C-alpha cells in the first residue's frame, strides 16, 4: 500500500490515506499511454467535413458539346473536377472511419499509469470531502484558489480536474463557468482527461468507485 496525505476543504492536512499499488504503483509505459490516448481522441472524432464528387453534383447530365469538330477539348460532363462548379477530387468524405480499436486491459493499464505518473509528479491531491452550499461559482472559485494555492503551491490558475464519486448537480454547476476546470465522476475517469489537465483533485470516496469500476478485469 502507498500512504499519501489527505486534505480537507481548506487545504490543510487532515490525515493519511492508503492507496492500492495496483492502481497507483504501476510501471510507466509511454507507448501504451500514447496508443490509448490517440485511440480515445480518434473514437471521439465526429466526421463532418464532406465534399461532393462528380456523381453527387447537380447537373451535367448532358455532354457539353459534341466529341469532334468543334476545335475544343473533348468533355463528357461539366461536373468534372477540372470544371468550375464541378465535383471535388480527393476531398474529405464523411463516410471515412477514424475509429481505432483498443482492448479493455490496455485502457485499464494506461489509466493506472496516468494516475501513477500524477502521483509521482506530485500533481494529484486527495480531498476528504467537498461541500458547496447551493450553486455558487464565487464560492467554488474561492475554494479552488485557496486549495490549489496550499496543496500545489500554484500562484496562477492551472488546468485542474476534479474527480467526484458520483455526479453532483451543485458541484457541476458551481465549477462549470470556471475556466480550465472540469468535474468528472469517478466511473468516467479516462486517460485523455488525466493528460489534458495538469493537476487532479480526487475525493476520497472516488477511490472506491475507481477500484470497483476499473479493477474488475483479471490480471
C-alpha positions as CSV (number, residue, x, y, z in Angstrom):
1,X,0.0,0.0,0.0
2,X,1.1,3.6,-0.7
3,X,0.5,6.2,2.0
4,X,-0.4,9.7,1.0
5,X,-1.6,12.9,2.7
6,X,-5.4,13.6,2.9
7,X,-6.5,17.2,2.8
8,X,-9.7,19.0,4.0
9,X,-11.6,21.6,2.1
10,X,-9.4,24.4,3.5
11,X,-6.3,22.8,2.1
12,X,-5.0,21.6,5.4
13,X,-3.7,18.1,6.0
14,X,-6.4,16.0,7.8
15,X,-4.8,12.6,7.9
16,X,-3.3,9.8,5.8
17,X,-4.8,7.7,3.0
18,X,-3.7,4.3,1.8
19,X,-3.6,3.8,-2.0
20,X,-3.5,0.5,-3.8
21,X,-0.3,-0.3,-5.6
22,X,-2.2,-2.0,-8.3
23,X,-3.6,1.4,-9.3
24,X,-1.0,4.0,-8.1
25,X,2.1,1.9,-8.4
26,X,2.2,0.8,-12.0
27,X,5.3,0.8,-14.2
28,X,5.1,3.6,-16.8
29,X,4.9,2.7,-20.5
30,X,4.7,5.9,-22.7
31,X,4.0,3.9,-25.8
32,X,0.8,2.4,-24.3
33,X,-0.3,5.7,-22.9
34,X,0.1,7.3,-26.4
35,X,-1.7,4.4,-28.1
36,X,-4.7,4.7,-25.7
37,X,-4.8,8.5,-25.9
38,X,-4.8,8.5,-29.7
39,X,-7.5,5.9,-29.8
40,X,-9.7,7.8,-27.4
41,X,-9.3,11.0,-29.5
42,X,-10.0,9.2,-32.7
43,X,-13.1,7.5,-31.4
44,X,-14.5,10.8,-30.2
45,X,-14.0,12.4,-33.5
46,X,-17.1,13.5,-35.4
47,X,-16.6,13.3,-39.1
48,X,-18.5,16.3,-40.5
49,X,-16.4,17.5,-43.4
50,X,-17.8,16.3,-46.7
51,X,-17.2,17.3,-50.4
52,X,-19.3,16.1,-53.3
53,X,-17.6,14.1,-56.1
54,X,-18.7,14.4,-59.7
55,X,-21.5,11.9,-59.3
56,X,-23.2,13.9,-56.5
57,X,-23.0,17.4,-58.0
58,X,-26.3,18.5,-59.5
59,X,-26.5,18.9,-63.3
60,X,-24.0,17.8,-66.0
61,X,-26.1,15.0,-67.4
62,X,-25.6,16.1,-71.0
63,X,-22.4,16.2,-73.0
64,X,-21.5,19.9,-73.2
65,X,-20.6,19.7,-76.9
66,X,-20.0,17.0,-79.5
67,X,-16.9,14.9,-79.4
68,X,-15.3,16.1,-82.7
69,X,-15.3,19.1,-85.0
70,X,-15.5,22.0,-82.5
71,X,-11.8,22.6,-82.0
72,X,-12.2,22.3,-78.3
73,X,-11.1,19.6,-75.9
74,X,-13.4,16.7,-75.6
75,X,-15.6,16.6,-72.4
76,X,-18.3,14.4,-71.2
77,X,-19.7,16.4,-68.3
78,X,-19.5,20.0,-66.9
79,X,-19.4,18.4,-63.4
80,X,-15.9,17.0,-64.0
81,X,-13.4,18.1,-61.2
82,X,-11.5,20.2,-63.7
83,X,-14.5,22.4,-64.3
84,X,-15.6,25.3,-62.1
85,X,-18.6,24.1,-60.2
86,X,-17.7,20.5,-60.7
87,X,-17.1,17.8,-58.2
88,X,-14.1,17.7,-55.9
89,X,-11.4,15.1,-56.4
90,X,-9.9,13.5,-53.3
91,X,-11.7,15.8,-50.9
92,X,-12.8,14.9,-47.3
93,X,-15.7,12.4,-47.1
94,X,-18.0,11.9,-44.2
95,X,-18.0,8.1,-44.6
96,X,-14.4,7.8,-43.6
97,X,-13.9,5.8,-40.5
98,X,-11.4,7.2,-38.0
99,X,-12.1,4.9,-35.1
100,X,-9.4,2.8,-33.5
101,X,-9.9,-0.4,-31.5
102,X,-8.3,-0.7,-28.1
103,X,-9.0,-3.5,-25.6
104,X,-10.2,-3.1,-22.1
105,X,-7.0,-4.3,-20.4
106,X,-4.9,-1.7,-22.4
107,X,-7.3,1.1,-21.3
108,X,-7.2,-0.1,-17.7
109,X,-3.4,-0.3,-17.6
110,X,-3.0,3.1,-19.3
111,X,-5.4,4.7,-16.8
112,X,-3.4,3.3,-13.9
113,X,-0.2,4.5,-15.5
114,X,-1.6,8.0,-15.8
115,X,-2.7,8.0,-12.1
116,X,0.7,6.7,-11.1
117,X,2.5,9.4,-13.1
118,X,0.4,12.1,-11.5
119,X,1.2,10.7,-8.0
120,X,5.0,10.5,-8.7
121,X,5.0,14.1,-10.1
122,X,3.0,15.4,-7.1
123,X,0.3,16.6,-9.4
124,X,-2.6,14.8,-7.6
125,X,-4.2,15.6,-4.3
126,X,-6.8,13.7,-2.2
127,X,-9.7,15.6,-0.6
128,X,-11.7,14.1,2.2
129,X,-14.9,15.9,1.2
130,X,-16.3,18.7,-0.9
131,X,-19.4,20.7,0.0
132,X,-20.7,23.8,-1.7
133,X,-24.0,25.2,-0.4
134,X,-26.2,26.0,-3.4
135,X,-24.9,26.7,-6.9
136,X,-22.3,29.4,-6.4
137,X,-19.4,29.9,-8.8
138,X,-17.9,32.5,-6.5
139,X,-17.6,30.0,-3.6
140,X,-16.2,27.4,-5.9
141,X,-13.6,29.8,-7.2
142,X,-12.6,30.9,-3.7
143,X,-12.2,27.2,-2.7
144,X,-10.2,26.4,-5.8
145,X,-7.7,29.3,-5.3
146,X,-7.2,28.5,-1.7
147,X,-6.9,24.8,-2.1
148,X,-4.6,24.7,-5.1
149,X,-2.5,27.5,-3.6
150,X,-1.8,25.5,-0.4
151,X,-1.6,22.0,-1.8
152,X,0.1,22.5,-5.2
153,X,1.6,25.9,-4.4
154,X,0.0,27.5,-7.5
155,X,0.2,31.2,-7.9
156,X,-1.9,31.3,-11.0
157,X,-4.7,29.2,-12.4
158,X,-3.7,25.8,-13.9
159,X,-5.9,23.2,-15.6
160,X,-7.4,21.2,-12.8
161,X,-9.6,18.0,-12.9
162,X,-11.9,17.2,-10.0
163,X,-12.8,13.5,-9.6
164,X,-16.0,13.1,-7.6
165,X,-17.7,9.8,-6.6
166,X,-20.9,10.5,-8.5
167,X,-22.4,13.3,-10.5
168,X,-23.4,16.2,-8.2
169,X,-25.5,18.9,-9.8
170,X,-24.5,21.6,-7.3
171,X,-20.8,20.9,-7.7
172,X,-21.0,20.5,-11.5
173,X,-22.9,23.8,-12.0
174,X,-20.7,25.7,-9.5
175,X,-17.5,24.8,-11.3
176,X,-18.9,24.9,-14.8
177,X,-18.1,28.5,-15.6
178,X,-14.6,28.5,-14.1
179,X,-12.0,28.3,-17.0
180,X,-9.6,25.4,-17.1
181,X,-11.6,23.4,-14.5
182,X,-13.5,20.2,-15.1
183,X,-15.6,18.0,-12.8
184,X,-15.9,14.3,-13.8
185,X,-17.4,11.3,-12.0
186,X,-15.0,8.5,-11.0
187,X,-16.7,5.9,-13.2
188,X,-16.0,8.1,-16.2
189,X,-12.3,8.7,-15.5
190,X,-10.1,8.4,-18.6
191,X,-6.6,8.8,-19.8
192,X,-7.5,11.8,-22.0
193,X,-8.7,14.0,-19.2
194,X,-5.8,13.0,-16.9
195,X,-3.3,14.0,-19.6
196,X,-5.2,17.2,-20.7
197,X,-5.4,18.5,-17.1
198,X,-2.1,19.3,-15.3
199,X,-3.5,18.7,-11.8
200,X,-6.1,16.3,-10.4
201,X,-8.0,16.5,-7.1
202,X,-9.6,13.2,-6.2
203,X,-12.3,12.9,-3.5
204,X,-11.6,10.1,-1.0
205,X,-14.8,8.3,-1.8
206,X,-13.9,8.3,-5.5
207,X,-11.2,5.8,-4.8
208,X,-13.7,3.1,-4.0
209,X,-15.5,3.8,-7.3
210,X,-12.3,3.7,-9.2
211,X,-11.3,0.4,-7.7
212,X,-14.7,-1.2,-8.2
213,X,-15.0,0.1,-11.8
214,X,-11.5,-0.4,-13.2
215,X,-10.1,-3.3,-11.3
216,X,-12.7,-5.9,-12.4
217,X,-10.5,-7.3,-15.2
218,X,-8.4,-10.3,-14.4
219,X,-4.6,-9.6,-14.4
